[in-house]
Amino acid sequence: MLQGGSLATYCLLCEYFPVRQRAFAGNAQYLFWSLGYMTLPAIGYLVDDWRYQQLFISVPMLVTLAFYWTIPESLHFLVANDRHQEAQAILEKAERWNRVKLPTLTLVRNKASQKCCVNNTASEKRKILFDLCKNPTLRLHAIFCSCLWLINGMVYYGISLSTTVLAGNMYLNFFWSGLVEVPAYVTCVLVLKWCGRRKPTCAFHIIAGLPLLVIAFIPAMTASGTDLSALITTLTMIGKFGITASFSAIYLIASELYPTVIRNTGLGVSCFSARIGAMLAPYTIYLRGVHPAMQLLLFSVLAGVAAVLVMLLPETADRPLPETLDDCNRETVVVVDGNGEDNRDDCKENGLIIAERDYRGDPDYCNEKVLIMEMNGKEALDNCSKKRKLIAERDEEGEPLSPESCHSL
């Protein structure tokens, strides 16, 4: 139940915030996860009876019942399900609360989604797990995400639970394991915002795997009697840093891959895989009976596999959230249509064109967005005052819709 509520909260955060702030929103939530993580050893140290421990942990959750009346519904969800009046009411409430005047807005799906979903509004409202499996693009994404989450769940909880077997005070080790997550989330915010999604997530998995691989070959004590337990604990915390950052990153990647109509279902499937990994994690400690390094070697290899898998997913940074299943079958590409180099019937504009393409690669909706490149400082769109690379939303005749439709890159 707790994990289900956490997933729904993450979906809401991703749909509340604009593209450039999604990484901050998701990781800000998990900073409070770290705070709760760090309070657990204090509760365990002060309260001996496990029944009272459960009360200390569970009773504060009653506060979340108030969220039903205080947290507004996702605008993405309401618009995707044609509940425009409810979405407009939320905007008006936000306008009054913040004492600002919003511009006059028309809440509709993007043009590509509208063209693909004519007469399919009712069917879009009833998307279930079967639709996730039936769509070829989403099916592939779901398989990769499920594998990533299973690996991250196993490694994350495997490292977390193994802190009790490290040298030193087990309560302090557990506390340090939670504290190291704070810089992991902060780093994740900065790196994901400026460097995309895939490459940083791949790097985080490598950071998680390499220290564990090194630990597997470090003895607890050298032949001369030098105690290396502090080094082992430090490397373990570095591994925990890496897997924490990667876990946070794949949350964001999965939420940006799945469309609004099935986002919570897709995240639920991924989280189910993570819970399988978490259930397997405690049993990996028995591998130490086969060989002391076997458990950490397993975690290191799995982190390496995850680093490869994440590079097979599409980049989702700086892209609008997909609304419908059909949106997931298209990707935004730049089509060069000058001097006959790439002549496409569907693309009538010269220069660099942003074309929405379906999963077969056929360009559709090429007149939706046009990328205007600055030429000698003179190139500018009508109604657009900025002289840089500009993205303009255009109507069917190719004219800019409004000054607000032009966005600097």
HELIX and SHEET records of a PDB file:
HELIX    1   1 LEU A    2  TYR A   16  1                                  15    
HELIX    2   2 VAL A   19  GLN A   21  5                                   3    
HELIX    3   3 ARG A   22  LEU A   46  1                                  25    
HELIX    4   4 TRP A   50  SER A   58  1                                   9    
HELIX    5   5 VAL A   59  ALA A   66  5                                   8    
HELIX    6   6 PHE A   67  THR A   70  1                                   4    
HELIX    7   7 LEU A   75  ALA A   80  1                                   6    
HELIX    8   8 HIS A   84  ASN A   98  1                                  15    
HELIX    9   9 LYS A  111  CYS A  116  1                                   6    
HELIX   10  10 THR A  121  GLU A  124  1                                   4    
HELIX   11  11 LEU A  129  LYS A  134  1                                   6    
HELIX   12  12 PRO A  136  SER A  162  1                                  27    
HELIX   13  13 THR A  163  VAL A  165  5                                   3    
HELIX   14  14 MET A  170  LEU A  179  1                                  10    
HELIX   15  15 GLU A  181  CYS A  195  1                                  15    
HELIX   16  16 ARG A  198  ILE A  215  1                                  18    
HELIX   17  17 SER A  229  LEU A  257  1                                  29    
HELIX   18  18 THR A  260  ILE A  262  5                                   3    
HELIX   19  19 ARG A  263  LEU A  280  1                                  18    
HELIX   20  20 ALA A  281  TYR A  286  5                                   6    
HELIX   21  21 LEU A  287  VAL A  290  1                                   4    
HELIX   22  22 MET A  294  VAL A  310  1                                  17    
HELIX   23  23 ASP A  326  ASN A  329  5                                   4    
HELIX   24  24 PRO A  403  SER A  405  5                                   3    
SHEET    1   A 5 GLU A 331  VAL A 336  0                                        
SHEET    2   A 5 LEU A 352  ARG A 357 -1                                        
SHEET    3   A 5 PRO A 363  ILE A 372 -1                                        
SHEET    4   A 5 LEU A 390  GLU A 393 -1                                        
SHEET    5   A 5 CYS A 406  SER A 408 -1                                        
END                                                                             
